Every structure is written in structure tokens, then in C-alpha cells.
């Protein structure tokens, strides 16, 4: 309940201190006034803001962006290792240099808009600006919830428009050309990637015990995350996680041809059931291969040799896998399960991505229209 405390100053003047309790029960001042009536009104307004949830701590609002992020927001993040590493990079490269020394209460919508303008002028892509803004929004959203600031300055930022580019999907013919350009020692890895559609970290984490040669399946049970040493909880660059993305192990059916390739690899290298199938060196018990090492030493030279006419990332084999399945008639739920997607909307984006998909759609249109006119 709000109340007023009467104070007599040294010169005999009387002042009235408006007091109320914040959401934690701590007694706070709503200001000092010359009349009891003004003080009571101020105390009631402050108490009302507590009751309606609009109260915020003006003193805490003087905390700098850097201190709030480092001491409150960042320690509370429970993120995947790779996501946490990305967030740390965004903070250090984009947000702390711009907002770091500003008091939280001094960050206005115009301040956030100025950051966007500067980022775009500095060459940051529209897609990246939008992505980073999501993180910035979450920082200030938490500050509002903590009653540090009264509103989120990111709420109505004008962001650059992201123009989606339709990238070509690797066709089976193009894949065969690319595979023939890949060194033989890495052929099994590339074949496994296209036939299973697994993510890079899941691919390099595969071991012989994950391959069931009798049931013709591969189990995705682990993933290997590549981190910078300063962001690694163990100080190691390659961290093995017991579960893949979304914490959902999955089992994928594969063909006998791929199983024969993997069986030959296990026998040739003398791999035990717990060794990596595709280590960085051709020896049993080898360490995981780095994504960047594979890209620069194997993938890019193979692309140059294959002369496909467009750039293809290793990750695009995953996209091709889903597109080929759907183009061949596989149902969305099956493809979703193979890909390890948590939402079917993610899988739907691979519909009709092969070049001939639109031709088949047009042919279906003409077949239907032809029946109306009695033609074929």
C-alpha cells in the first residue's frame, strides 16, 4: 500500500516523500513533493504501475547494454553449442561495439534504426540484418520482462527487404559429374550424404556401429560440432554430442550399393565399430574432418573440375536428397522423418524444386484440359 513520509529539512521546510513497494516488495520512492496530496497521488500512480505490470526500474535502466547482456542475458541462454557460438560472434562483432556503452534506457527505436542503417551501409546483407535483429529484439524483450526498460526499442524497426533467391537444385546427372570429380577416398562420404540427406555434423559422426547391414539402415545418433577453442566448453575444436539436431535420433533406410561401399571401407581401413567412418586421415581411429578443410581441399577442387555452371555447397546435397525424394513420389511425412525436420513446413519447401517439376505440372494441366475438349 502506498504511503507518505513527512520530512523536515534543516531550514525548517517540510517535504513529503512518496513511497510504494515494487514487484519484489522492496520499498521505493516515487519522488519528493511540497504537499502531502501530491506525494500521495505519485505513490498511488507508482503502485498502480506495479499492479498493471507497467512498472520498470528507472535506476536499473542506467545499466549499460554491455553489462546487462554479459551479466544477465547471456548467462541465461540455454542454446545449442553452434547457436551459442554464433550468438557470441554477433555480440562481439555487431552489437557490443555499437550499443555496448549505452545505458539500456537510452537505447531508443531511432538508435536501433541507426544500427540497421549502418549495418546495411557497411555491406551486411539484408538477410543477415534481419537475422541479427531477431537476437537484438530478444535482448530488449528480456529487459522489458526484467522491468529494466518500459518498452522494446526493436518493436517497430524498419528492416531491409529480404529478396529470396531461387537456387538451382542439383540434378542426378550433375551429381554424377560431381562425384566422378571427387577423390576416391571421399567418394563414400559424398554418396552417404546424397543418399541419407544427413547434416554435415551428423555425417562426420557416423561410425560402423551406426550401420545395420542386415536391415539396410543407418542410425543417426550423434553429431560432431566444430567450435572455436575459446567457445568450446572442453577447449577442444570438435565436440561430440550424443544427439543430433532437435535431439531426435532417427533411422534411415539406404540401398545395397551404398552398404557395399561402406562395408568395403570398414574392411579396407580395419575400422572398429566405434571408429569414425570418415576420419580426416585414412587410418582407423582418426579424428573428425573439419568442414573447412574438406571444403577447400576436396569440395571446391571437385566443383571446378566438374564444371556444373553453378555453385553447389556440400549442404546442397541435403537439399537435393529431399527434392529427389519428393519428385520421385515420396510422401512429405516420410521425407520429414528422413531429414530430421521438426516441422513439416520445412520439408514442404523442397517440393517442385527440380527443373522438370514445372514441366510435369504443365503436362498435367494440358492432360486435364484435353479431357474437357475430348483430346489427349
FENRA-V646215 format. One record per residue. RES is the residue in one letter. SS is DSSP state (@ for helix, = for strand, . for the rest). Layout:
# FENRA-V646215
res-><RES | RES>
ss-><SS | SS>
This chain:
# FENRA-V646215
res-><X | X | X | X | X | X | X | X | X | X | X | X | X | X | X | X | X | X | X | X | X | X | X | X | X | X | X | X | X | X | X | X | X | X | X | X | X | X | X | X | X | X | X | X | X | X | X | X | X | X | X | X | X | X | X | X | X | X | X | X | X | X | X | X | X | X | X | X | X | X | X | X | X | X | X | X | X | X | X | X | X | X | X | X | X | X | X | X | X | X | X | X | X | X | X | X | X | X | X | X | X | X | X | X | X | X | X | X | X | X | X | X | X | X | X | X | X | X | X | X | X | X | X | X | X | X | X | X | X | X | X | X | X | X | X | X | X | X | X | X | X | X | X | X | X | X | X | X | X | X | X | X | X | X | X | X | X | X | X | X | X | X | X | X | X | X | X | X | X | X | X | X | X | X | X | X | X | X | X | X | X | X | X | X | X | X | X | X | X | X | X | X | X | X | X | X | X | X | X | X | X | X | X | X | X | X | X | X | X | X | X | X | X | X | X | X | X | X | X | X | X | X | X | X | X | X | X | X | X | X | X | X | X | X | X | X | X | X | X | X | X | X | X | X | X | X | X | X | X | X | X | X | X | X | X | X | X | X | X | X | X | X | X | X | X | X | X | X | X | X | X | X | X | X | X | X | X | X | X | X | X | X | X | X | X | X | X | X | X | X | X | X | X | X | X | X | X | X | X | X | X | X | X | X | X | X | X | X | X | X | X | X | X | X | X | X | X | X | X | X | X | X | X | X | X | X | X | X | X | X | X | X | X | X | X | X | X | X | X | X | X | X | X | X | X | X | X | X | X | X | X | X | X | X | X | X | X | X | X | X | X | X | X | X | X | X | X | X | X | X | X | X | X | X | X | X>
ss-><. | . | = | = | = | = | = | = | . | . | . | . | . | = | = | = | = | = | = | = | = | . | . | . | . | . | = | = | = | = | = | = | = | . | . | @ | @ | @ | @ | @ | @ | @ | @ | @ | @ | @ | @ | @ | @ | @ | @ | @ | . | . | . | . | . | . | . | @ | @ | @ | . | = | @ | @ | @ | @ | @ | @ | @ | @ | @ | @ | @ | @ | . | . | . | . | @ | @ | @ | @ | @ | @ | @ | @ | @ | @ | @ | @ | @ | @ | @ | @ | @ | @ | @ | . | . | . | = | @ | @ | @ | . | . | @ | @ | @ | @ | @ | @ | @ | @ | @ | @ | @ | @ | @ | . | . | . | . | @ | @ | @ | @ | @ | @ | @ | @ | @ | @ | @ | @ | @ | @ | @ | @ | @ | @ | @ | @ | . | . | . | . | . | . | . | . | . | . | . | . | . | . | . | . | . | . | . | . | . | . | . | . | . | . | @ | @ | @ | @ | @ | @ | @ | @ | @ | @ | . | . | @ | @ | @ | @ | @ | @ | @ | @ | @ | @ | @ | @ | @ | . | . | . | @ | @ | @ | @ | . | . | . | = | @ | @ | @ | = | = | . | . | . | . | = | = | = | = | . | . | = | = | = | = | . | . | @ | @ | @ | . | . | . | . | . | . | = | = | = | = | . | . | . | @ | @ | @ | . | . | = | = | = | = | . | . | @ | @ | @ | @ | @ | @ | @ | @ | @ | @ | @ | @ | @ | @ | . | . | . | . | . | . | = | . | . | = | . | . | . | . | . | . | . | . | = | . | . | @ | @ | @ | @ | @ | @ | @ | @ | @ | @ | @ | @ | @ | @ | @ | @ | . | . | . | . | . | . | . | . | . | @ | @ | @ | @ | @ | @ | @ | @ | @ | @ | @ | @ | . | . | . | . | @ | @ | @ | @ | @ | @ | @ | @ | . | . | . | . | @ | @ | @ | @ | @ | . | . | . | . | . | . | @ | @ | @ | @ | @ | @ | @ | @ | @ | @ | @ | @ | @ | @ | @ | @ | @ | @ | . | . | . | .>
